[in-house]
């Protein structure tokens, strides 16, 4: 019978809390978990990222360095495409996921339980709350700024509100339609092992 890890992922330094809960196949890799976080939150997957453990375990996984330009002073992260989730989450319940080294979006990743199911799937979205921050909005302080603009129509930084609202489009910080997101998230199949 297939086994799955249930994860709850939430953004740090944001209130009210933005979070997602999903199942992913137990034999998935850290790259699969990266893609699940990107897809469930609505990130554009256009920045560097890595998974971090405790101070002792350091960087758990990241993108292949031949895919991205490595920083000279950075240690190369283990390849997320080949590191299995079981290597960390069999004994540990949590790690950090850092997305966008500039805006520094820190996500708390918590494995809540293992689930067995007769149904076979790669991943399933279970629940979530609130919209993901706009990409490149300036981190937690930029997010607070754009929430204020949407809610009050006033920019605390005194920039042109009309231009900012046009840039934001239909973004609403309180909106997260789990049914709509679930349809897209659940349709992703396991990567081919060719």
N, C-alpha and C positions, 0 to 999 in steps of 0.2 A: 504494500500500500504506500503511495507517495507521501513524503513528509515535507512540511513547509515550516519556515520560520515566520512568525508574526512579528513585525517591526512597528514601532511608533517612532516617527521622526518629527522633531519640532525645532523651530528656529529659536536660537538664543537671542536675548536682548530685545525681544519684541513683545509688547502687550497691547491688546489681548493676544494670547498665544496662537500661532499659526502652526498647524500640525497635520500629519497624514498617518493613517494606519493601513498597512497592507501585508499580504502574504507573498512570500517568494520561495521558490523551490529551494530545498535545503542544499542541493548540490550546485547552486548558483555561485558565481564568482563575485568579487567586489566590484567588478565592472558592471555586472547585472544589477547590483544594489545601487551603484551610482546612477545607472539609467533609470531605475525605478524611482529614485529620489527626484531626479530631473523631471521625469514625466508626471509624477504625482503632484509636484509643486507647480510645474509650469515654467521652470527655468529653461533657458535657450541653449544650454550646453555649449557656451561660447567662451568659457574661461577655464583657467587651471583649477584643479581640485585634488583632494587627497583625503584619505581616511587616517585618523590618528587614534592611537590607543592611549594608554597611560604613559607617564614619563618613562617608565621602564621599557615599554614595548615600542614607543616611538611611532614612526609612520608605518601603518599597516599595509597600505596599498595606494597606488596612484596610476596615472596614465603612463603608457610606455613612453620612455624619453625619446625614442626616435620619432614619436608622434608630436612632441612639443619640445620647445627649446628649454633645456634645463638651466637653472641658475647655477653659476659656477660654484657658489659656496653651499649649495644644497646637496645633501646625500640623495642618491637616486632611490626613489620609492620602489618597493616590490611591485611588479607588474600586476595591476588589478585584473587584467584579462586572464591571468592564470592562478591567482590566489583565491582559493575557495573560502566561502563564508564560514564553513565548519572549522577552518584553521584558527579562527578567533572566537566565534560564537558558540562553540561547543562548551567552552569553559568560561566565557565572559558574556555579560549581558549588555554591554554598552561600548560605544566608541563615539568619536566626533567625526563629522564630515565637514570639511572646509571647502566652500565653493567661492570662486572669484577672490583671488588673493588681494585685490584692491579694495573691494567693498567688504570683504571678510565676513561672508555669511557662514556662521557656525551653526551646524545642525547637531542636536543631540539625537543619536541613533540608539534606540533601546530594543533589544530582543525581549519580547514579553513571554513568548512560549513557543513550543513546537506543536504543530498541528498535523495529524494524519487525516487523509481524506481519500475516498475511493475515486473522487474526481481528479483528473489529471489536468494541470495547467502550469504555466510558467510563473504567473503572478496574478494577484487579485487585489484591487483596491477595496478596502472595507469602510473607511470613514475619513473625515478630515474637517477642518474648520478654517475659514477665512482665506482670502486670496493671497497668493504669493506676492511679495514685493515686486515692483517693476524692475526689470533687469537694468543695471547700471544707474540706479537711483541714488547711490552714495552711501550704502550701508544703512545701519539702523537709524541714524539721525536723518538721512535723506528720506527713508521710509516714513518716519514721523512727519516730516515736512509735507510729503505728498498726501498722507492721510488728512492732514490739516487742510490742505488745498481742496481736496474732494469734499470734505465735510463742511467747510466754512466759506469756500470760494476766495480765501485770502491766503497769500503766500507769506509765511513768516519771514522770508528772506527778501521780500519786496521785488521779486522778479515779475515779469509779465505773466499773469495768471492765465490769460487766454492761450498763450503759446504752450504753457505747461500742461493745461488741460487737453490741448490738441495732441501733445506728445503722449499723454496718458491714455487717450482714446476712451474706451468703455470700461477701463479698470475701476473696480469698486472694491475697496479693501475688505468689506464684510462678506463679499459674495464667494461662495464655493458650492457649486451644484454637484454633489457627489455622484448622482446618476449619470450626468453628462461626462464627468471625468472618468468614471468607472468604465464606461463604454470604450473610451480610447485606451485607457491604461491596460485593461484586461485583454485587449485584442493583440497585444504584443506577444509574439511567440519566442520560445527559447532560441538563442543563437545557434546556428548550424555548427556542428563540430567538424566540418569538412577541412 
